Amino acid sequence: MKHPINTVLIVGLGSIGKRHMRLIKKLIPHIRLIALRHDKNSLGENEPAIDATFFNLDAAIKEKPDLAIISNPAPFHVSTATQLANSGIHLLIEKPISHTLEGVANLISVCRDKNLKLMTGFNLRFLPCLRFFKSSLEKNIVGKVLSVRSEIGQNLEKWRSGLDYSSSVSARKELGGGALLELSHEIDYLLWIFGDIKWVMSVLSKQSDLEIDVEDSANILMGINSGNQDNKITTASLNIDFIRHDDARNCFAIGEAGTLKCNLLSGSVHIMKKGEDNWKKIFSEPVDQDYTYSYQLRNLISSIEDHNELEANGEDGLKALKVIDATRHSSKLKKIVEIN
C-alpha cells in the first residue's frame, strides 16, 4: 500500500535545511512544509515555502508530519530524532548521524520496531562520478585493489562567503564541529565502496591559527576487509583538513592492473593502466550539489511511499560513527584501535 507524504518537518533552517526545503518543494509542489527553529529572532526571515514555524518540538509533532529532516547541529540529532521516531515519523538525519555513539543504536531500534525509514544524509552516494568509480571497481577494471588513498581538503575561512567561520558549527566543539565530523562523507564512501573498516591508526590535530576549538586536520590509516576470498586486509589512508588552500577531493584505488582515480570536485574518473604513463579520462559529469541532494530525497520518498530500499540507512550512519569514535580513541591513545 502506498503511503503518500503530505507534511514534512524541517528541524533547523541553516544552509542545509534551506536546501532541503527548496528541493523537496520542487519535488512535491503541494507538500506542506513546517519548521522547528531554536531562535525566535529568525521569525523576521522571509521563508515563503514554510507554512508554519514552531519553537517547541511537541507543538511541531502535533502537526503530524509524515517525515522529519533533522538538520540541526549533530549533538542534538539523537534526542530530537528519537522523540520524533517515538511519534511514528520517518527520518532523514544529516550526517553525521550524531557526534557520539550514545543513543544511536537505540534510535535505530525504535525505527525498526515502528517500521520507520531512517536515512543518514550521505548524499555523495548519489554523486555520478563516485557511483561510476564504484561500479568500475566492481567490474575489476584495475584488478584486485591493493591500496586506497582518499583526501579532502578545503580552507574553513572560505567555506561560506559572508559568514564568520569562527562562529560556525564547523568551528565549535559544542556544536559537533571539527574536520573529522564535518567531512565524514569520506569515511562513509570508503565503507560503501571498499568494505568494512576493521582498525584505524590516527592523528587528530590543530595545525593552523584558525579561531576554532576543534581539530583542523585528521590523518588516518585504516585496515579494510574487502570480503575477498583470501580475507586479506587492504590498507587505506584518509587525509582530512580545514587548512588546504588548493581545494582537493580525490580517491585513488591502486590495483594489480592499474590505478583508478575519482576527482569528486571535477566529477571525473581517470585510469592509468599497468605499463602506461598517462592518465585516461573515462568519465566526466559536472558536479551539481542539488543533484545529489535531490536524488537522496527521491530515494527517501520512494522508500517511504513505495517501500524501496534506502541507499544510506541508520546502520550506515552508525558504521561511520564507529569509525569516527575509534579514530578519536586512536589519536588519544597513540595506537591502533580495532572496530567491532
Salt bridges, closest charged atoms under 4 A:
GLU45 OE1 - LYS18 NZ 3.62
GLU45 OE1 - ARG37 NH2 3.37
GLU47 OE2 - LYS18 NZ 3.54
GLU63 OE1 - ARG32 NH2 2.85
GLU94 OE2 - HIS20 NE2 2.80
GLU138 OE2 - LYS134 NZ 2.50
GLU151 OE1 - ARG244 NH1 3.10
GLU174 OE2 - ARG172 NH2 2.37
GLU186 OE2 - ARG249 NE 2.79
ASP188 OD1 - ARG125 NH2 2.80
ASP196 OD1 - LYS319 NZ 2.96
ASP230 OD2 - LYS144 NZ 2.65
ASP246 OD1 - ARG244 NE 3.10
ASP247 OD1 - LYS158 NZ 3.52
ASP290 OD1 - ARG19 NH1 2.61
ASP290 OD2 - ARG22 NH1 2.81
GLU305 OE1 - LYS2 NZ 3.68
ASP306 OD1 - LYS2 NZ 2.89
GLU311 OE2 - ARG131 NH2 3.48
GLU315 OE2 - ARG112 NH2 2.95
ASP316 OD1 - ARG125 NH2 3.60
ASP325 OD2 - HIS329 ND1 3.65
